[in-house]
Amino acid sequence: MNKEHKLSQYADDTSLTLDGSQESLFAALDTIEYFSKFSGLKINASKTKIVWIGSKRFSKEVFHHSRWKLDWGATSFNLLGIHFTTDLENIVDINYNLQLPKIKALIKQWKRRILTPIGRITVVKTFIIPKLNHLFISLPTPTKNVISSLNKDIFEFIWKSRSDKIKRLLVTQDYLSGGLKMINIDHFITALKSSWIKRLTQKQKPWMDLFFAINGNDVVDRLFHFGDCFIPQCLLQKNNTFWQNVLNSWLEVMKGLKLSRNIKKQFLNIPVWYNSDITVNNHYVFIKLWYQKGIRVIGDFLDENGCFLKYYSFFERFHLLQENVHVQIMQYNSVVTSISKYLRAMSIDRFLEKRNFDTCMPFYYETLLCNEKCTKILYSVLNTNSIKPTTVLKWISKLNCNFDIQEVFKICFKVTDDTSVQWLQFRILHRFLPVSYYLKKINIKADDCCAFCKKESETIEHVFLFCKDVLLLWNTLSQHIFRTTDIRVCFNINNVMLGDLPLSKHNKVVNLIILWTKQFIFLCLMQKKIPVFTALLCHIRIRYKVEKHISIQKNKTSSFSTMWSVWKTVLDV
């Protein structure tokens, strides 16, 4: 590296790196003092530390200045939220060991609050994880033990120190997939680390000199124009732990992007060089001369109609040398054959899309540059999972019909922001609601007799629909709705258990009424009271007021009033 970096500043936080001599220190102090006389800005000497680093990190030498009383002999200091010591090898453990007890204390405080698991996940995402973001993005990746300990504390908080009700992998999925949008910490750290790759495309900054000194000046260009086989080759030559983490994280993102749904639309932009999917004799391809001539992606081998170029047209387009023509023709045929094989394996019809030479940039590079919220995009790529809740098959069997899993799981989150209602429906859909049948199954209760009718087994379907007392409640509600709105709503097992689709203006209200009614039934079940219609109406009125209050807070009163314009009469006796 041919540049020196002596000064680092962020807001009022300043760090100086000196050569260790008394002359250097005194000159710096005199300069600061001179600056202070003109600006009126002064250094707080009580908060200033002098730390020996590098080859002098064990030095006990002290340089006394007549006008400055400074803290000598310090072995550690805090800089922008990071705790540094002379022992840099343990910097990760030191910082996380300092932060994790604070996280535990914060979790302990929130445990006192009465919250649903959905509310607790919001607490984790809003107040807990952000306290670690700076460490995640600035330091090497924490050890598996640290992440495991953090996950243990967080999930114990979410489930109130009880066993997980559903798989953690499912909890971290979005609502459409039957999850609760809990952060997958591993994927989150990987996404944050990968965001450093985007920073390498931005205007050159002082820290980038350090990166180029470690990794070489041409590594950025190669990162974006080479495929997934390049990074392992690159890592073999690096011993910087932080940048090893960054490169490994970027490799994970690249693998995720390969599996993304958009790859068929963006196949023109897939890198050819160092690509594990484009091989000759089971080995990745790289032809240095062609790379230097600007040949980067699959699209470079296609004409305007999406067909492979003839070799002479290819050579002419990229001004390739006429030397070793025979060899180059063989190379061209081998690469084209491999690309063609890959396209067939991906079921990509290259003739459906015409080549656009102006926009053909590498696929991974495009993903970073074209998205402002880079970390969010990268996280979604990493956290995409094909896992489906096992309860889906059970519901298909129970209802004897297929249904759109994504639409069903999102209903309660679309029609209300009331977490108590959302949590009830979530438990119903995942079939771990504490009805007697479930409690007997897990050996908590001896019998599964219905608390209402005292006859049938208290299953989810029975308690929310088929019990005679509950069925009477739904029929009375249906009649009341028809009498007050002239809208006929038929409550059956499908819409009661899963929701009423599609989510039109009227159906949003119907779904809300269904959710509130199920909430009322469940409250009666817990209190061992027979549900009656007059009490249900009172419950619906109360929930309506809650929804109205939420709409006021979110400045959605207009849409709320429009949605309830026809249905408000249902609330009147």
N, C-alpha and C positions, 0 to 999 in steps of 0.2 A: 504494500500500500504506500503510495507516494504523497499522502495528505496527512496532516496532523489535526486532531480534534482535541482542543484544550478546554473548550467551554461548552457546557450544556445548560440550557435554560428552558423552563416551562413555567409561565406565570411568574411568581416570585421565588421559585425554586431554582437555585443555581448551583452547579457543581463545576469545580475547576480541576484539571489534571495537570500537574506540574512535574518537573523533571527530578524532584527530590532534593534540590540544592537549596541552601539558605537564601542565596541571591534571587532565585526564582520566586520563592515564597514572599520575601520582603518586597520585591518589585510588584507582585500581584496585589499585596496589601496596600502599598503606596498608591497604586492605580485606583483601587476601590475607594480609598480615602479621598483622593483627588476628585473622583466622580461624585462622591457624597457632598462635597463642599458646594458644588454647582447645582446638583439635583435635589438636595435635601433628603435623599434616600439613603438609609443606613442599613448595614448588616446587623442582625441580632447575634451578637457574639456568643450569647449563652446557648443558642441553638446551632452554632457552627461547630463542626467536628473536623479534625485533621486525622486522616487515616493513611498509614503507610500501605502501599499496594505493590504488586509485582515482586521484583527481587528483594525489595526492602520491607516486605510485609511483616517481618519479625523484628524490625529495627526499634530501638528504644530511644533514638536520638530526638532531641527537642530543640527547636529554634525559638528563643524568646524574643518577642518584639516589644519595644518600649511602650508603644501605645495600644497594643492589642493583647487582650487576655483570652487565649483560645484553649479549647479542650484538646489536649494532646494525649496520645496513648490509646485512643479509641480503636477498637477492633471491629466495630460494626456501625452502620448508619442506615437511616431510612431515606430513600429517594423515590418520590412519586409513588408511594404505597408499597414499594419493594424493600425488604430488609436485606441489606448487603453485609457480608462479613468477609474477612480475609480468606475464609475457606469457601471458595466458590463451588467446589464439588458438592457441597451439601446445601446449596442455596435453595433448592426446591423443597427439601425436607424441612428446612428451617422456617421458610415462609408459610408452608401449609400447617406445620405444627403450631405456629402462632395464630393462624386464622381459624382452624377447625374448632378449637375450644370456644371461640366467639360465635361460630355458627351454632354449636350445641346450645349455648346460652340463649341465643335468639330463638331457636326452635322451642326451648323450654318455656320461654315467655308466651309464644303463640299457642302452645299446647293448652293453656288456660282458657282460650277462647272456644266458644261453641261454634264449630264450623263443620260443614260437610267436607268429605274428601275433595270435592271439586273446589271448594273454597280454600282448602289447605294447599292444593296444587297452585292456586293463584298466589298464595303467600310465598311458596317456594320460588315461583317464577319472578315475583315482584321484589321480594325482600332478601332472599337467601342467595340464590345463584348470582345476582348482580354483584354481591360482595366478593365473589371469586373471579369475576370476569377479567379483571386486570391481571391477576396471577395466571389465569388460563392462557391469555394472549401474549404475555410478556416473558414468561418463564418456560423452561422445558416442561414437557408433559409430566404431570404427577404420576407416581407409581400406582400400580394396580391396587395396592393396599389402601392408599389414600382415597382413590375413587370408590373402592368397595366400602370403606368406612363412611364416606359421604353419602353414598346410596343407602346404606343401612339406616343412617340417622334420618334421612329424608323420607324413606318409605315407611319407617316406623311412625313418623309424624303423620304421614298421609293416612295410614290405616289405624291410627290410634293405638300403636304398639301391639296390634293383632297381626295375624298372618295375612299375607297378600290375598285379596279376593280374586284378582285376575292376574295373569302374567304381566310382568313389568314391561316386556316388549310390546304388549298390547296397550298398556296404559300410556305409553309414549307416542302412540299413533294418534291421528286426528280424529275428530268426532265422526267423520264419514266412515272410518274404518272400525268404529266401535271403541275407540280409545278416549283418553281424557286430556290429550295434549300436554302431558307431563314431559319435561325436558329429558332427553336421553343424554346424559352427561358425557359419555364417551363420544358420541356423534357431535355434540355441541363443541367440545374441545377441538375435535378434528376440524370442524368448520371454521372455528376461530383461527386455528393455526394456518389453515389453507388460505384465509383471507390475506395473509402476508404475500402470497403470490401475486394478488392483484396490486398490492402496493408497489411491486417491482415494475409495474407498467406505468406508474405515475411519474410526475416530475421528480427528477433526481434530488434526493435529500441526503444530508450528511451520513446517516446510518447506512445508506446504500453502498458507500465506499467500503465499509467494513464487510458487507455481504460479498461484494465483488472480490475483495482481498481474500476471502475464505473460499469462494466458489468459482472464481474466474469471471472474466468480463463477458463471455459469450453464453453463459449458462442460462440467462433469461430468454434469449432468442430460442435456444434449444428446448427449454421447458415447454414453450408454447407450440413449437413446430414439430416436436417429436412425440411419439406415443408412450405407452405405459412402460415399455421395456427400458427407456432411457434412465428413469429415476433410480432403479436398482444399480445401474452402472455408475450413476452419479454418486450414489451413497457410498460406494466402495472407496471413494477417494476423499470422503469428508469425515472429520472427527469432531465437528462442532455439534453438540447434542441438540441445541435449539433448532438449528437448520436441518438436522436430520429429522426431527419431529415434523417440521414444516413440510419437507419433501415427502415423507411417509404419509402425512395427512393429505397432501395433494394427490398422491397416488391412489388413496382410498376414494377421493372425489372422482378421479378419472374413471375408476372402476364403476362407480355409481352412475356416472354420466353415460357410460357404455350401455348400461341397462335401462336408461331412461326412455320414456315413450317418444321423445322427440328425435331420437337418433335416426329414425328412418326418414324424417323430413330434412335432416341436416347431414346426410351421409356424404355429401360432396365435400364437407369440411373436415372429414376424419383424416388425421395424419397418416401418412404412408410409412414414414421412417420410424424405426424402433416400435412398431405396433405388433403386439402379440397375436393379433388376428390376421395380419398380412405377413406371411412367412414364405420363404423359399428353402426347401430342404429342412424344414422344422426350425428355422433360424430367422430372427427378425431381419429386416432389410434396411440397409443404409448405403447409398451411393453418394459419396462426398461431392463429386463434381455436379451431380444433378441438384443436390441441395444448395450448392453455391449459386446455381443458375435460377433459383427461386422455385423449384419444384417441391411442394410441401404436402399437398392433400390429394385425395382421390379425384376431386374435380379437375385437377391439373392434367389428368390423363383422358379427359372426356372432351368431346367437341360441343358445339352450341346445341346440338340435338340430344345430348346425353349419351352418345355412342363413344366407344373407345376410339381414340385417334389412331390413324395409321402411323407406323413408326417414323416415316419420313416427315409427316406433318408435325409430330411431336418434337423431332429434332429441330425442325425449322422454327417452331414457335418459341423454343427456349434457347435457340442459338447454340446448340451443342456442337462441340468440336467434331470434325469429321475423322479424327484419329480413332483407331480401334473401332470402326463402325460395326464390324461383325460382332465384337464383344458387346457393344452397346445394344445391338438388336436383340441378342440373346438375353441381356439384362431386362430390356423392355418387355419382351414376351413373358419372361418369368414373373415380373412384377404384375403385369396386366392379368395373367392367369390367376395369381394369388388374390388380386383385388376382386376379380370376377367370381372366384370361389367364395370369398367372404360375402359378397353381395347376395349370392344365391342362398347362402346359409342364413342370412338375415331376412330373406324373403323380400328383398328390395328390388323393385323394377326401375332400373336406372334410366329407362327410356321415358318415364312419365314426367320427369322434371328436366327442364332445360338448364344448361349451365350458365350461371351469371358470374362473369369474371370479375366484376367490380366488388362483389360482396363475399367472395370465397375466402374467408379466413378460417384458421383452424378451429375446430369445434369447441375445444376446451377454452381457448382464448376468447372466443365469442361469448361463451357463457359468463365469464368474469366481467368483460367490458360492457355488456349490454344490460347488466342488472345493477342498479344502484345499491339495493339491499343484498349485497354479495353474500354475507354470512347466512342470511335467511335462506337464500336459494341453495347454497351449498349444504346447509343442514337438511333441507327438505329432500335433496338428492340422496344424502346418506341415510336418512331416517325412513325412506320409503320401504315398506315391507309388505309382502304378499300374505302375511298371516291373517287369518279370519277367525273371529270368535267361534268357539266350538258350539255355542248356543244357537247359532244360525241353523244348523242342521236339526237341532231339537225343535226349534220353532216351525221349520218347514214340515217336520213330521207331525207336530201337534195340530197345525193349521191346515195341513194337507194342501199346501200351495207354495209357489215360489214368490219371492218379493225382492224388491230392490234394497239390499242391505244398507247402502249408503244413505238412501232417502229415509229409511226407518230410523237409523241411528242419529240422524241430524235433526229430526223433527223437534225434539224437546229443546234443543239448543237454538233452533231457529225461532220458535214461537214465544220463548220466555227467557229472561235472564235470572230468574229466581232459582238459585242453586239447590234449594231444598226440593223443588219440583223436578229439576233435572236429575238430581241424584236418585230420587225414587224411580223414575223411569229407567235410568241407567241400570239399576239393580234388577228391575223387572226383565229388561232385555237380556241381561247376562245371567238371569235366573239364580241369583244368590240373595234374594229377599228373605228375611227371617220368618217365613210362614212355617207352620207346624210340620209340613211335609219335609221341608229343607232341614229344619232343626232336628227332626228324627233321623234323617239321613246322615247327619254328622254327629249323631249320638248325644245331642243336647237335651232332647225331649224323648219321653218314653212312647208317646202316642202322637198321631197326626190328625186328631179329630178337629173339625172346623169350630172355631170359637163362636160363630154365629148360629149355625143350624144344629150343631152338636151331632151330626149324622155322617156327613161325607168327609173324605180326606181333604185337608186344608192345603191344596195345591195353589199355585199362583193363579191358574185359570179359574179354579173354583171360587176363590176368595174375591176375585175382582169381577166375576161375571155370573157364574153358574149357580152360586148359592141362592136359594129362593129369596132371601131377604135382600140380597144385592141386586138380583134380577128385577125385583119389584122397584128398587130405587132407580135403575136405568130406564125402565118402562115409564115410570112417573116423570122422570126428567125429560124423556123424549116427548111425552104428551105436553108437558109444560112449555117446551121450546116451540112446538107446533102451535100451541094456543096463543103464545105471546108474539111470535114472529112470522107465523104461517110458513115456516121452513121445516120440512120433514127430515129428521135425522134418525136413522136406524142404527142403533148400537149393537154391534155383533162382535164376535171374538177377534176378528181381524183388526177393526179400528180401535177397539178397546185396548187390546194388548200392544199393538204395534203403532197405532196412529192412523189418522185419516189422510189419505193422499188423493190427488196432488195438493200441494200447499197453496191453494187459492186464498183470496181475502177471507171468504166465509170459512174455509177449512182451517185457517189459522185459529179462529175463534173456537171452532168445534174441537180442535186438538187441545186448546187451552182448557176448555170445559171438561174434556175427557181426563186430562192430567189432574185437574183440581178435584174431580170426582174420585179418581183413584187415590189421591192424597187423602181425601176425607175418609174413604173406606179403610185405608191403612191405619189412620189415626184411631178410627173406631175399633179396628182389630186389636191395636195395642192396648186400648182402654177396655176391651171386651164389652163394647156397647153395640147394640143393633143399630145400623145406619138408618136414619129416617130422613125423609125428603126436606122437611122444614130446616133441619140442622145443616143439610147439604147446601141449601140456598144461602144460609148465613155464611157458611164457609166460602162459597163462590163470591159473595159480595166482598168479603175481607180480602181474598186473593186479587179481586178486581182492583181494589184500592191500592194494593201493593204494586200491581202492574202499572197503574196510573202514575204512582209516585216514581217508579223507575223511568217511565217515559218522560216525566218532567225533568228528572235529573239528566237525561240523555238528549234533551231537546227534541223529542219525538212526539210531542203532544198532538200535532196535526195528524200524523199517520195513525196514531192510537185512536183518536176520535173518529176518524174515517172508518177504521176497522170495526169499531164497536157501534157505529151509527144505527145499524139494524138490530143488533143483538142486545142493546142496553135494556130493552124491555124484559129480557130474561131475568134480570136482577130484581125486578119488581114482583111482589107477591100478587 
